[in-house]
Amino acid sequence: MALKKVSKIQLAEKLGVEAFMEGYTRIFYIHRRAISLTADLEFGDPESLAIMKAWYKGWDMANLWSNKDNYETSL
């Protein structure tokens, strides 16, 4: 059963967080599980872009939260 667009976007954000925690760099197309979410879509398709944006959002948020303590202790 294919995932709905909303489910793919939510999963992409979660995968972005996981990718950061696993040490992946901030490059969507290195993360195989994230790529699989866009496998049936054309590059540049609005749904594909929304999935990529959600993945980057998850990665960025994980990065910000992991660095929050370092920032506060350096003040």
N, C-alpha and C positions, 0 to 999 in steps of 0.2 A: 504494500500500500504506500503510495507516494505521500510525502509530508506536504501539508498545506503551507502556503507562503508565510503565515504568521508563525507556524511551528518552526519553519526553517530559520526565520529571523531570530527567534528566541534561542534556538539551538546554536546558531552561529555566534551569538553573544556569549553563551556559555563556553563554547569551544575557544573563543578568543581569550577568556579568562584562563582556561585550562592550558592553552598554548603558552601564555606568559609564565604560568606556574611551572610548566615543564621545561622552560628555558628556550622556547622558540623565539626567533627574532620577529620583528614586526613586519613580516611579509606574508600576506594571506596565502599566496600560491605555494608556499613551502609546506603548509599544514594540510595533509592529505584528507583528513576528516572534513575540514572546511571546504576543500575543493569538491568533495563529493556532493555537497549541497547545491552546487551550481552546475553539476555535470549535464543536466538536461536543458540547460539554458544557454542562450547566445551570449557571448561577451558583450557587455554594454547594455544588456537587457535590464530594464528597471528593477526587476526582482533580483537579478544577479548583483546589481549595485547595492540594493538594500541589504542583501546578505553579507556582502563584503563590508559595508558600513557598520553593520551590527558586530561583525567579528572584530573590526578595529576598535569599536567602542568598548567591547569586552576586554581586549588586550590593554588598551589605554587605561581603563578604570583599574584593572588589576595592578598595572604599573604605578599609577598614582597612589593607590592605597598601600602598596608595598613600600613606597618611599616616604609616606606620610610620617612615620615614626623617625626616620632618619632626619627629616627636615625639622621636626619639632625639637629633637635633641641637639641640633646644631645652633639653635637660637641662643 
